[in-house]
């Protein structure tokens, strides 16, 4: 399994932007598809975005298309989530996830989870 550590969360005003990072351990990072999920208080964890190992495929939750962008740098063993035009409904703990393919990540079949990073958007 790959070990994942998120960073970049924090407090931002509505309309602002944040970029989350997820650093992965291990030499096989490029063999993993990677994804982001989020969990708002009192709600279940939900899929946000996923990217294939070679970065040739990305997939987003329909409601987030156009505002969020997932990317990765395999040389740095890092996956990113750029979040723009944030609103208070985006407040959640954001989790990084690793899986075998984009499809399995979307389905929630995750090999490894990060510990999460808090994103709070104030109105």
C-alpha positions as CSV (number, residue, x, y, z in Angstrom):
1,X,0.0,0.0,0.0
2,X,1.0,3.6,-0.6
3,X,1.1,6.1,2.3
4,X,-0.7,9.4,1.7
5,X,-0.3,12.7,3.4
6,X,-2.5,15.7,2.5
7,X,-1.7,19.4,3.0
8,X,-2.9,22.8,1.9
9,X,-6.2,23.0,3.7
10,X,-7.3,26.0,5.7
11,X,-9.7,28.9,6.0
12,X,-10.7,30.8,2.9
13,X,-13.4,33.4,2.1
14,X,-16.1,32.6,-0.3
15,X,-15.0,33.1,-3.9
16,X,-11.4,32.3,-3.0
17,X,-9.1,29.4,-4.1
18,X,-7.1,26.7,-2.5
19,X,-4.8,24.1,-3.8
20,X,-4.5,20.8,-1.9
21,X,-1.5,18.5,-2.2
22,X,-1.2,14.9,-1.4
23,X,2.3,13.4,-1.1
24,X,2.7,9.7,-1.6
25,X,5.4,7.3,-0.4
26,X,6.8,4.5,-2.4
27,X,8.3,4.0,-5.8
28,X,5.1,2.8,-7.5
29,X,3.1,6.1,-7.4
30,X,2.6,6.3,-11.1
31,X,0.9,2.8,-11.1
32,X,-1.9,4.1,-8.9
33,X,-4.9,6.1,-10.0
34,X,-5.4,8.9,-7.5
35,X,-8.5,10.6,-6.2
36,X,-10.0,13.1,-3.8
37,X,-13.1,12.7,-1.7
38,X,-14.7,15.0,0.8
39,X,-16.8,14.7,3.9
40,X,-18.9,17.5,5.3
41,X,-20.0,17.5,8.9
42,X,-22.7,15.0,9.5
43,X,-22.6,13.7,5.9
44,X,-21.1,10.8,4.2
45,X,-17.8,10.9,2.3
46,X,-18.3,11.8,-1.4
47,X,-16.3,11.5,-4.5
48,X,-14.7,14.7,-5.8
49,X,-12.2,13.9,-8.6
50,X,-9.9,11.2,-9.9
51,X,-6.9,10.9,-12.2
52,X,-5.2,8.0,-13.9
53,X,-1.7,7.0,-13.2
54,X,-0.4,8.5,-16.4
55,X,-2.7,11.6,-16.0
56,X,-4.4,10.9,-19.4
57,X,-7.8,10.5,-17.8
58,X,-9.6,12.6,-15.3
59,X,-13.1,12.3,-13.8
60,X,-15.1,14.8,-11.7
61,X,-18.2,14.8,-9.7
62,X,-20.8,16.5,-11.9
63,X,-21.5,19.3,-9.5
64,X,-17.8,20.3,-9.3
65,X,-16.8,20.3,-13.0
66,X,-15.3,23.7,-14.0
67,X,-14.4,24.7,-10.5
68,X,-12.1,21.9,-9.4
69,X,-9.1,20.5,-11.2
70,X,-7.1,17.4,-10.3
71,X,-3.5,17.0,-11.5
72,X,-0.5,15.0,-10.6
73,X,3.3,15.1,-10.8
74,X,4.7,11.6,-10.8
75,X,8.3,12.9,-10.5
76,X,7.2,14.4,-7.1
77,X,4.9,11.6,-6.1
78,X,2.2,14.2,-5.6
79,X,-1.4,14.7,-6.6
80,X,-3.1,18.1,-6.4
81,X,-6.6,19.5,-6.2
82,X,-7.0,23.1,-7.4
83,X,-10.3,24.5,-6.0
84,X,-11.6,27.8,-7.4
85,X,-14.7,29.9,-6.7
86,X,-15.1,28.2,-3.3
87,X,-18.4,28.6,-1.4
88,X,-19.4,27.6,2.1
89,X,-20.9,24.3,0.8
90,X,-17.4,23.2,-0.1
91,X,-16.5,23.2,3.6
92,X,-15.4,19.6,4.4
93,X,-12.5,17.4,5.3
94,X,-10.8,16.5,2.0
95,X,-9.2,13.1,1.7
96,X,-6.7,11.8,-0.8
97,X,-7.2,8.3,-2.1
98,X,-5.2,5.7,-4.1
99,X,-6.7,2.9,-6.2
100,X,-6.0,0.7,-9.1
101,X,-8.0,2.6,-11.7
102,X,-10.1,5.8,-12.1
103,X,-13.2,3.6,-12.3
104,X,-12.6,1.8,-9.0
105,X,-11.8,5.1,-7.3
106,X,-15.1,6.6,-8.5
107,X,-16.8,3.5,-7.0
108,X,-15.1,4.0,-3.7
109,X,-12.9,0.9,-3.9
110,X,-9.9,2.5,-2.3
111,X,-6.5,0.9,-1.5
112,X,-5.2,3.7,0.7
113,X,-6.6,6.8,2.3
114,X,-4.8,9.9,3.6
115,X,-5.7,11.3,7.0
116,X,-7.6,14.3,5.6
117,X,-7.2,18.0,5.5
118,X,-9.8,20.5,6.7
119,X,-11.1,23.1,4.2
120,X,-13.4,25.8,5.7
121,X,-15.0,28.4,3.4
122,X,-16.5,31.4,5.2
123,X,-19.3,33.5,3.8
